Amino acid sequence: MKLARVPAQDPTQALDDLVALMTAASAEALGMVADFDRRRAWERDGATCMAAWLAARYGLAWGAAREWVRVAHALEELPKIADAYAAAKLSWDQLRPLTKFATPETDARWSKKACSLRPRILQRLADRHERVLRRHAEEAVRRRHLSLQWDREGSAPVLYLSGALPGEQGTAFEEALRHRAERVEIGRRTARSSARPSRGFDWSWTRAGFGGS
């Protein structure tokens, strides 16, 4: 793509216009990156992830490629900030730290407030936010516990579970337990092929017991 020659009489305005074009093109590209990644279109070229695809295709450093992907997905939930960036009211150096702590609830406010803040100020806010998240994660790990107790008094043994696990560990634990229990259920139905099929395993107790939805 070839751009028209910059008018010599007003180079400042011409440069402003070109930077605005660059930012608008960057905003459009980020939207396409998010969509490309969501469809996992990078798989058809044999890439292992979106960042790997970007790095290979456009000669990006791994860190830069990962930032493209992170920011692209963050902007999906921050439409006002995305619009401000597309309109060149925010620079890339402002956008990167801003998308680390802005939320859908604060999107509109930060889309206006961040425009007047220097990147280093936004980076300090992002660093502070990440420190808070890290403390919360460490506290969740300290508080985690899991208790398993068998009741073998009745005609059929019953296992009781209670505890607290951080989000990702809780999700992994539930999926592993679900997978194993479903295998047991399938095996039992196969062994009783003449019996009426079971309705399957009831997982309502899992969500109730572990504070789920």
C-alpha positions as CSV (number, residue, x, y, z in Angstrom):
1,M,0.0,0.0,0.0
2,K,1.4,3.4,-1.0
3,L,0.4,6.5,0.8
4,A,0.1,9.9,-0.8
5,R,3.1,12.2,-0.5
6,V,3.1,14.3,2.7
7,P,2.4,18.0,2.0
8,A,5.6,20.0,2.7
9,Q,3.7,23.0,4.1
10,D,2.3,21.2,7.1
11,P,4.5,18.2,8.2
12,T,3.2,18.2,11.7
13,Q,-0.5,17.7,10.6
14,A,0.7,15.1,8.1
15,L,2.5,13.2,10.8
16,D,-0.5,13.4,13.1
17,D,-2.6,11.9,10.3
18,L,-0.2,9.1,9.6
19,V,0.1,8.2,13.3
20,A,-3.7,8.1,13.5
21,L,-3.8,5.8,10.5
22,M,-1.2,3.5,12.1
23,T,-3.2,3.3,15.3
24,A,-6.5,2.7,13.5
25,A,-4.9,-0.1,11.4
26,S,-3.4,-1.5,14.6
27,A,-6.9,-1.5,16.3
28,E,-8.4,-3.3,13.2
29,A,-5.6,-5.8,13.3
30,L,-6.1,-6.6,17.0
31,G,-9.7,-7.3,16.3
32,M,-8.8,-9.7,13.6
33,V,-6.2,-11.4,15.9
34,A,-8.8,-12.1,18.5
35,D,-11.2,-13.5,15.9
36,F,-8.4,-15.5,14.2
37,D,-7.4,-17.0,17.6
38,R,-10.9,-17.8,18.7
39,R,-11.4,-19.8,15.5
40,R,-8.0,-21.4,16.0
41,A,-7.2,-20.6,12.4
42,W,-3.5,-20.8,13.1
43,E,-3.8,-24.6,13.3
44,R,-4.1,-25.0,9.6
45,D,-0.5,-23.7,9.2
46,G,0.8,-26.1,11.9
47,A,1.3,-23.4,14.5
48,T,1.0,-24.4,18.2
49,C,-0.8,-21.1,19.2
50,M,-1.7,-17.7,18.0
51,A,1.4,-16.1,19.3
52,A,3.6,-18.6,17.5
53,W,1.8,-18.0,14.3
54,L,2.2,-14.2,14.6
55,A,5.9,-14.5,15.5
56,A,6.6,-16.8,12.5
57,R,4.5,-14.9,9.9
58,Y,5.4,-11.3,10.9
59,G,8.8,-11.7,12.4
60,L,7.7,-10.6,15.9
61,A,9.5,-11.4,19.1
62,W,7.7,-13.9,21.3
63,G,7.0,-11.3,23.9
64,A,5.5,-8.9,21.4
65,A,3.4,-11.6,19.8
66,R,2.0,-12.7,23.2
67,E,1.2,-9.0,24.0
68,W,-0.7,-8.7,20.7
69,V,-2.8,-11.8,21.6
70,R,-3.4,-10.7,25.2
71,V,-4.4,-7.1,24.3
72,A,-6.6,-8.3,21.5
73,H,-8.6,-10.6,23.8
74,A,-8.7,-8.0,26.5
75,L,-10.2,-5.4,24.1
76,E,-13.1,-7.8,23.4
77,E,-14.5,-6.9,26.8
78,L,-13.4,-3.3,26.8
79,P,-15.3,-1.7,23.8
80,K,-14.9,1.9,25.0
81,I,-11.2,1.6,25.4
82,A,-11.0,-0.2,22.0
83,D,-12.8,2.7,20.4
84,A,-10.5,5.2,22.1
85,Y,-7.5,3.4,20.7
86,A,-9.0,3.1,17.2
87,A,-9.5,6.9,17.3
88,A,-5.9,7.4,18.3
89,K,-6.8,8.9,21.6
90,L,-4.7,6.2,23.3
91,S,-1.2,5.1,22.2
92,W,-0.1,1.5,22.1
93,D,2.2,2.2,25.1
94,Q,-0.8,3.5,27.1
95,L,-3.1,0.6,25.9
96,R,-0.8,-2.2,27.0
97,P,-0.8,-1.5,30.7
98,L,-4.4,-0.2,30.7
99,T,-5.7,-3.6,29.5
100,K,-4.1,-5.3,32.5
101,F,-6.4,-3.7,35.1
102,A,-9.4,-2.1,33.3
103,T,-12.6,-4.1,33.6
104,P,-15.9,-4.0,31.8
105,E,-17.3,-2.1,34.7
106,T,-14.5,0.6,34.5
107,D,-14.2,0.5,30.7
108,A,-16.0,3.8,30.0
109,R,-14.2,5.7,32.8
110,W,-10.7,4.6,31.9
111,S,-11.4,5.1,28.2
112,K,-11.4,8.9,29.0
113,K,-9.1,9.1,32.0
114,A,-6.2,7.1,30.6
115,C,-5.9,9.4,27.6
116,S,-4.2,12.1,29.7
117,L,-2.0,9.7,31.7
118,R,1.6,8.9,30.7
119,P,2.4,5.2,30.0
120,R,4.6,5.0,33.1
121,I,1.7,6.0,35.3
122,L,-0.5,3.4,33.8
123,Q,2.3,0.8,34.1
124,R,2.5,1.6,37.8
125,L,-1.3,1.0,38.2
126,A,-1.0,-2.3,36.2
127,D,1.9,-3.4,38.4
128,R,-0.1,-2.6,41.6
129,H,-3.1,-4.5,40.2
130,E,-0.9,-7.6,39.4
131,R,0.6,-7.5,43.0
132,V,-2.9,-7.5,44.4
133,L,-3.9,-10.5,42.2
134,R,-0.8,-12.3,43.2
135,R,-1.5,-11.8,46.9
136,H,-5.0,-13.1,46.4
137,A,-3.8,-16.1,44.6
138,E,-1.2,-16.9,47.3
139,E,-3.8,-16.5,49.9
140,A,-6.1,-18.9,48.1
141,V,-3.3,-21.4,47.9
142,R,-2.6,-21.1,51.6
143,R,-6.3,-21.6,52.4
144,R,-6.8,-24.6,50.2
145,H,-7.7,-27.9,51.8
146,L,-9.4,-31.1,50.8
147,S,-11.0,-33.7,53.1
148,L,-12.0,-37.2,51.9
149,Q,-13.9,-39.5,54.3
150,W,-15.4,-42.9,53.6
151,D,-18.6,-44.1,55.2
152,R,-18.5,-47.9,55.0
153,E,-21.3,-48.6,57.5
154,G,-24.1,-48.9,55.0
155,S,-24.8,-51.5,52.3
156,A,-22.8,-49.5,49.8
157,P,-19.7,-47.4,50.7
158,V,-20.0,-43.7,50.3
159,L,-17.2,-41.1,49.9
160,Y,-17.7,-37.7,51.4
161,L,-15.6,-34.8,50.2
162,S,-15.2,-31.3,51.5
163,G,-12.7,-28.5,51.0
164,A,-11.7,-25.4,49.3
165,L,-9.5,-25.1,46.2
166,P,-8.5,-22.1,44.1
167,G,-10.4,-21.6,40.9
168,E,-8.2,-23.3,38.4
169,Q,-7.3,-26.2,40.7
170,G,-11.0,-26.6,41.6
171,T,-11.9,-26.8,37.9
172,A,-9.2,-29.3,37.2
173,F,-10.2,-31.4,40.2
174,E,-13.9,-31.4,39.2
175,E,-13.1,-32.4,35.6
176,A,-10.8,-35.2,36.7
177,L,-13.4,-36.5,39.1
178,R,-16.2,-36.2,36.5
179,H,-14.1,-38.0,33.9
180,R,-13.3,-40.9,36.3
181,A,-16.8,-41.2,37.6
182,E,-18.3,-41.2,34.1
183,R,-15.9,-44.1,33.2
184,V,-17.1,-46.0,36.2
185,E,-20.7,-45.3,35.3
186,I,-20.1,-46.4,31.7
187,G,-18.4,-49.6,32.9
188,R,-21.3,-50.4,35.2
189,R,-23.9,-49.9,32.4
190,T,-21.8,-52.1,30.1
191,A,-21.7,-54.9,32.7
192,R,-25.5,-54.6,33.2
193,S,-26.3,-54.5,29.5
194,S,-29.7,-56.1,30.2
195,A,-30.7,-53.4,32.7
196,R,-32.5,-50.2,31.9
197,P,-29.9,-47.4,31.1
198,S,-29.0,-45.1,33.9
199,R,-29.7,-41.3,33.6
200,G,-26.0,-40.7,34.3
201,F,-24.0,-39.2,37.1
202,D,-25.6,-36.3,39.1
203,W,-23.0,-33.5,39.6
204,S,-25.2,-31.1,41.5
205,W,-23.5,-32.1,44.7
206,T,-20.1,-31.1,43.3
207,R,-21.1,-27.6,42.6
208,A,-22.9,-27.2,45.9
209,G,-20.1,-28.8,47.9
210,F,-17.3,-26.7,46.4
211,G,-19.1,-23.3,46.2
212,G,-19.8,-23.4,42.5
213,S,-22.5,-21.6,40.5
